C-alpha cells in the first residue's frame, strides 16, 4: 500500500521526554519525521503559561500538539489556541493509562466513552482548519479488545475523524503501572490490521513495539504509517536513517552532520541560560552499539550537569566515539 505521506513516520508523544530540546534534536536527525509534543491538558493550555506550554522553534515542523481532556468546550478552545500557535495538527490523547489522567477523566479511560470523545472531536474540528486526530489503545482492562476498538473507531469515524494512531496493546488501568503498561499487555498487530481492512479509507498508524527500520518497513505493508516511541528516544541514531529509508530523499545517514545542525540551537540555548544537561539528557543513546558509546555516555552523565558546562563538554564526549577506530 502507499502510506499517507504526512503520517508515514512519526515519533510518539512521550511525557517528560519529548520536550522542545528533544524535538529539536530529533529534527536535526530527521527533516521528515512527524514530531509530537508531550501531552498537555486543555485546562493547562487555557489557563497556564501558553508560551511555555505551546512555544516551539519553527524548525520543529511538522509538529503536532497532543491534548488531554474530555470537555468539548475546553478542547475546542485549546484546539483554537493550537491553531493560532501554528501547529500542524492537534491530537486527542485516548491512550495514556496513568493515574493522573484517569483522575482527570481523559487518556485511556476515554476508550469507554467514545461518544464523549466524538463530541470533543466535532467541537474541535468545527473550530479549526488543521487536522484533529486521535491516539488510542486496543481497549481497557477486561474489555474485549475487538469490540472496544471497533466501537470506538466507528463512533469517531461517524463524527468525521479520519486519522487514528493505535497503540496495539490494551491499557490496564487496574493492576499495572504506566511503565508496565508499555510492556506487559501483549501486542496485537493483527487486530489493528483487521481494523484497517474494515475501514480502508481511514488512515491507521501503528504504534507499539516497533524498534527498527526493518520492522517499520514491514508494518508499512499493512498500515498508513508507523509511530516509534522508546526506540526512537533510547537509540535516536535510528532517526538519521528515516529520511532516506521512508521518504526517498537520497541522503545517506550521517549522525555527525545532524550534530552540526543541532549545535547552533544548543549554543543559543546555553546563551539563554539553559543547562547543558537539559539537552544532552535526550542524547545519551545516540551512539548505541558503536565503539566509544559507553565512554560517551559516562562523560556526558558525569559532566553535563556541572555548573557552567558548555559545548566543550559535549565535544569531549563525542570525541570518545569519533576517535574510535573505523567508526567515522
N, C-alpha and C positions, 0 to 999 in steps of 0.2 A: 504494500500500500504506500501511497505518498503522504507522509505525515504532514500535518498542518504546520507550516514553517515557523510561525511565531512560537509554537509550543513544542518544537522538535526536541529541544534540550533545555531543561531548567534546573536551577539549584534551589532546593527546598527552603522555605522559611524555617529557621531554627532559633528558638528562644535562647538568648544570651550568646549567640554565635554570629548570626548574620546581621551584625550592626553595619554602620556605614563604612567603617575601616575594612571590615571583612569583604563587603561588597565591592569596594574599590580594588582590593587585592584580587578578587575573583575576576573583575572586569579586565584587569591587566593581563590575566591569563587567557581569557576568552572574550572576544569582542561580540560574540553572537549569542551566548547563553542568556536565557531569561532569568533575571535575578529577582528575588523576593525579599521583602523586609521581614524582620521579626514581627510576630503578631502584635498589634496594638489594639486596644479596645476602643469601641466607638466613644464611650464616655471620656476616655483619656484624650482622644483627638478633639472632642468638642470642648472640653473644659481645661485641658492641660496646656503645656508649653508646646505650641504647634510647631514652631521652628525646630525645636529639639526632637520632637516625635516624628515629624514629617519631612524635615530638611534632608537634603541629599546633594551629592555632587552631580552635575549634569552628565558626566561621563558614565554614571551608573546605568543609564538607559540601555536597553529596555528594562524598566524597573516596575515591580508590582507591589502595591501596598496590601498586606494581609490584615483584615479586620476581624475582630471578635465582637460579637454582640448578638442580640436576639430581638431588639426592639426596632420595628420597621422605621419609625420616625428618626431614631438616633442613627441607625445605619444609613438612612438616606442622607442625613446631614453630614455624616462622616464621609460618605462617598463623594458628596459635592466638594468637600474640602480636599479630598484626594485628587479630584479632577482639577481643582484650582491650583494645586501644587504641581500639576503636570505629570502625575503618574500615568503609566501606560495601561493600567488595569487595576481593578480592586478585586480582591479575593476574599470570600467568606470562609472563615475557619469553622469547619464542622468535623474536625478530626482530632483536636488536642484532648488528651484524656486526663489532664492534671486536675487536682482538687480545686485549684483556684478558678479554673474555667467552669468546672461543674457548679461551683457556688454561684457563679455569675450567670448560669443558665445559657452557656454557649459552649462551643467546642464540640467534642464527640457526642455529648448528650443530645445535641440537636438532631442526630440521626433518628431519634424517636419523635421529632416534631417537624416533619417535612413541610407541613402547611405553614408553620411559623417561618421557616426558612424561605419558603416561596413568597410569603408576604414581604419579607426583608428584600428578597431579590427584586420583586416588582417595584418596590418603593425606590430602590437604588437605581435600577435600570431605567426607570422613567425619568430620573433626575439628572443622569449624566450620559455623555456620549461615549465614554470609554467602556471597554468590556467589563462585565461583572461575572465572575466565575466562582466556582465552589470547590473546596478541597474537603474530602470526606474519607471515612473508613468503610469497611465492609458492613459493619454493624456494631452493636454494643452488647457486651455481656453474653447472656444466653439466647439472645435473639437469633433467629435463623438468618444467616448472612444473605442468602439469595433473596429472601422475602424483604429483608430490611433494605438492602442496597437497591434492588429493583424498584421498590415502592418509593424510596427516597428520590432516585433519579427520575422516575416517571413524573412525580409531583413537580419537581423543579423544571423538568423539560416542558411540561404543560404550562408553566409560568413563563417560559421563554428562555431559560438558561440553556446554553449550547456547549459549554466547556466544563468538564469535570476532571479534577485531579483526584485519583483514587489511590489511597494508601492501602495496599492489598492485604491488610490484616484487620481483624476485629479489634475494637478497643474494649479492654476490661476495666470498667470504672470501679469495680469492687474486687479487691484482692491483688491488683498489680499496680506498681508504681509507674509513673510516666516513663522512666528508664526501661523498666521491664516490658512495658507496652511496645517498645521499639523492637524487641527481640523475641519474646516468648510466644505471643499469638502467631500461629503458623501463617505463612504467606499462601495466598490462593490466587495465582495469576489466571488460572483457568476460569474462575468466576468472573474476573474483570474482562477477560476475553469474551465470555458469553454476553456480558453487558454490552460490549462494543458490537457484537453481532446482532443483538436485539435492537440497538439504536445506532445503525451505521452512520447516520448523518450527524450524530453528536461527536464532538472532539473528546476523546477519552485519553488522558495522560496517566501513565503508570508510575506509581511511586512505591518504594518499599523494597529493600533488599538488593537493589541494583548496585553493583560495585565495580564495574569495569566497562570499558568501551565495547568489548565483545558482547557483554550482557545487554547493553543498551541497543546495539545493532540487532540483536535477536528480538528484543521487545518491540522494536520499531516495525517488525514484520506484522504485528498484530494491532499496535496501538498508534495513536496520532502523535504521541510524544512521550518522553521519559523525563522523570524528575529524580535527581540524586540528592541525598541529604548528607549523611555522615561520611560516605565515601568521598564526596567532593570536598568536605571540610577537613577530614583527617588526612587525606592524601591529595591535596589540591593540585599537585603536578598533573593529575589526570585532566584537569581543565585546560591545560595547554594543548591537549590533543583534540579538543572538542570542535574547533572551527574547521579544521581540515577533515576530521572524521565524519561530521554531520552536516556541514554547510558548504563543502566543496570550495573552500577559499584558496586552496593550493599552498597555504602557508605551513611549513614544517613546524612541529612543536619546538619551542625554544624558551626554556624557563628563564635563562639569563636575560633574554630580550624582554620578557614580561617584567622581571625585576627592574630593569631600566625604565620601563613605562611607569612602574609604581613608585619609583624613587622620588620624583618631584612632589607627588602627593605626600609621601612620608615627610619630606623636608618641610613642606608648608604646614603640616600638622604639628610638627615639632616646634616650628616658629610660633605657632598659635598657642603653645603651652600644653599640647597633648603629650602624654607619656609614651615613650617608645614601646613599652610593653602593650599598650592598648592596640597597637598594630601588629606587633610580632607574635602576640598570643595566637593569632589566626594563621601563623605561618610555620608552626613547628613541624608539621608533617610534609612540608613542601618537597623535601628530597627523599621521601620514604623509599627505602630499598636501594639507595645509591651509596657508594663508598663515601664516608665522611659525614653521613647524615646524623649519626649518633653524636659526634663531636659538635656538629652544628646545633642540634637541639640543646645539648648541655650548655654550650656557651651562651646561647640566647636566653635560656631559662635562668642562668645564674647572673647575667649581666644587664638584661634589658630593663629590669625593674629598678635598677640603681638610679638615684637622683642624678640628673644631667646626662643620662645615657642618650647617645645620639647615633647618627648613621655610621660612625666609625665602629660602634659595637656590632651593628648589623653586618657591615662589610667584613669584619674579622670573622664572624660566624660563617658567612658564606664562603670565606676563604678556605675553610676546612673541606668543603666539598669541591670547590673549584680546583684546588691543588691535588685532589685525589687522582691518581694516575689513570688516564683513559676515560674520565667521565665527561669532560668538556674539551 
